[in-house]
Amino acid sequence: MFKKNNKKTIKFIDLFAGIGGFHQALKNVVKENSNLNSKCVFVSEIDKNAIKTYVENFNFPKDKIVNIRDIKNYGKDVPDHDFLFAGFPCQTFSNAGHKKGFLDKIRGTLFFDVAKIIEKKKPKYFLLENVKHLTNHDNGKTWKIIIKTLKKLDYIVNDEPLIISPHEYDIPQERQRVFIIGILKNKKTKKYNKINFNNLYIDLNKNKKNNFHINDYNSWKEIKKYIENNFLEKNVANKYYLNAKNKKDKYLINVLNAWEKFIKNIKTPKGRTIPVIWLNEFLDLDYNINHFSKWKQKYIQDMRIIYKMNKKFIDNWMKKYDVINWKKREQKLEWQAGKDIRNIKDSFIQLRQSGIRCKRPIKFPTLVAMVQIPIIFDNQKNKWRKLTPRETSNLQCFPKDFKIFSDLSLNKNADFYSYKQFGNSVNVNIVSKIQKFILNEKGLEYVE
Ligand SMILES: C[S@@+](CC[C@H](N)C(=O)[O-])C[C@H]1O[C@@H](n2cnc3c(N)ncnc32)[C@H](O)[C@@H]1O
């Protein structure tokens, strides 16, 4: 006899879906729980490349994916669902002084569309995600309006921002994101007014490795190994390596090699690490600094002392690596790799507009859509390389068999779009834990 299938199916909608981080996360929750099924009933997205990735991975009909602005009737056009997901863009709300309706303050924004869908469809749960900055955007006004709006729609919502970064939970990417959770007030839940996150934090910490802490500053070698084994690829295609035959790469290799020599050889007062080295200060040692702030004067004096301590080395080094002709941003090195690392090749490198930043090799900076991809040194091949799109997928905890845009498209900029898509997405493992927490309704409380 077959057992009657009485699995509960969670119907969900994916707004501003991107490549489906929320969708993937719920798929993982369902896979772990034999009593659950999930069904995606509505998707909203406008970026054609992200849509391609979404459709290929989740088999959702492309022609059913809509611009949220094209929804005419929020009640009829959006199917009934249990769970709503949205990583909506952060926009400023109007003062709407003379208007009366509570939705008026947000009218015209993309958050308005989300709120209207919630108002009309009353899903049991919602999960919204945004950059941490949302909490202090427009002096905190935006956050207050969002929470007030959602509460008025008859939901229990977290007043306090739930801010989580994967790097705190064994995932080596710093990515502070704020989450807003909503649980519909019904017969069972209406007696509650607060969400307590204790159980979520217990779950987030559960699988954290005991002998390993992403913030443990003593065991970076062990952590680096863990990252290499779990997040980096073993066989990386040649195109991700900096190539001395390419003019741009050649310049960058020269810059990185030069800084490597610099860090290894430079002597500093009492062996201190200097967080920012700005070569500008070695070029003119006599200009007047009295009008600068105290800290800036101290910084320039430090640079001058370092120059005097290393004069011969620095003069030769500047000549050898043609430092004068570097772009301004490469002339500045920000050392965030700590005292015990003395080799730039051990650090993770971020090329920023403001300078080259070397970070401790225990976590990658936030992957964002447009910024240069982190650079690491491959000791086996003795070469610098960029992270691959698959590695950025790993850092966002998408499964190994997730089809990435670079594999799906012949577009010559396919890698760029892949980086952008993972930079825009959510960390799948973190979102899974939050979804599980919401579905369990274990955090509801009543507070006077
Ligand atoms: C921060 S990303 C969200 C990514 C998503 N959470 C994921 O896991 O990949 C925001 C997305 O909103 C989409 N978007 C912007 N305006 C939109 C609109 N009017 N309708 C639907 N999607 C829109 C953008 O194309 C972008 O992919």
The ligand as an SDF file (V2000), in Angstrom:
LIG
                    3D

 27 29  0  0  0  0  0  0  0  0999 V2000
   18.7120   43.2410   -5.3960 C   0  0  0  0  0  0  0  0  0  0  0  0
   18.1120   42.4260   -6.7960 S   0  0  0  0  0  0  0  0  0  0  0  0
   17.3010   41.0400   -6.0570 C   0  0  0  0  0  0  0  0  0  0  0  0
   18.0050   39.7560   -6.3340 C   0  0  0  0  0  0  0  0  0  0  0  0
   17.3160   38.5180   -5.8240 C   0  0  0  0  0  0  0  0  0  0  0  0
   16.9220   38.6180   -4.4350 N   0  0  0  0  0  0  0  0  0  0  0  0
   18.1830   37.2780   -6.0310 C   0  0  0  0  0  0  0  0  0  0  0  0
   18.1890   36.4160   -5.1730 O   0  0  0  0  0  0  0  0  0  0  0  0
   18.8640   37.1740   -7.0650 O   0  0  0  0  0  0  0  0  0  0  0  0
   16.7660   43.4430   -7.2800 C   0  0  0  0  0  0  0  0  0  0  0  0
   16.1340   43.0000   -8.5920 C   0  0  0  0  0  0  0  0  0  0  0  0
   14.9710   43.7820   -8.8170 O   0  0  0  0  0  0  0  0  0  0  0  0
   14.7750   43.8200  -10.2240 C   0  0  0  0  0  0  0  0  0  0  0  0
   13.8060   44.8820  -10.5410 N   0  0  0  0  0  0  0  0  0  0  0  0
   14.0020   46.2200  -10.5530 C   0  0  0  0  0  0  0  0  0  0  0  0
   12.8750   46.8590  -10.9180 N   0  0  0  0  0  0  0  0  0  0  0  0
   11.9390   45.8980  -11.1330 C   0  0  0  0  0  0  0  0  0  0  0  0
   10.5710   45.9190  -11.5330 C   0  0  0  0  0  0  0  0  0  0  0  0
    9.9550   47.0750  -11.8320 N   0  0  0  0  0  0  0  0  0  0  0  0
    9.8980   44.7610  -11.6330 N   0  0  0  0  0  0  0  0  0  0  0  0
   10.5140   43.5920  -11.3480 C   0  0  0  0  0  0  0  0  0  0  0  0
   11.8160   43.4990  -10.9840 N   0  0  0  0  0  0  0  0  0  0  0  0
   12.5130   44.6410  -10.8820 C   0  0  0  0  0  0  0  0  0  0  0  0
   16.1810   44.0740  -10.7290 C   0  0  0  0  0  0  0  0  0  0  0  0
   16.3070   43.7200  -12.0910 O   0  0  0  0  0  0  0  0  0  0  0  0
   17.0270   43.1920   -9.7960 C   0  0  0  0  0  0  0  0  0  0  0  0
   17.3190   41.9520  -10.3810 O   0  0  0  0  0  0  0  0  0  0  0  0
  1  2  1  0
  2  3  1  0
  2 10  1  0
  3  4  1  0
  4  5  1  0
  5  6  1  0
  5  7  1  0
  7  8  2  0
  7  9  1  0
 10 11  1  0
 11 12  1  0
 11 26  1  0
 12 13  1  0
 13 14  1  0
 13 24  1  0
 14 15  1  0
 14 23  1  0
 15 16  2  0
 16 17  1  0
 17 18  1  0
 17 23  2  0
 18 19  1  0
 18 20  2  0
 20 21  1  0
 21 22  2  0
 22 23  1  0
 24 25  1  0
 24 26  1  0
 26 27  1  0
M  CHG  2   2   1   9  -1
M  END
$$$$
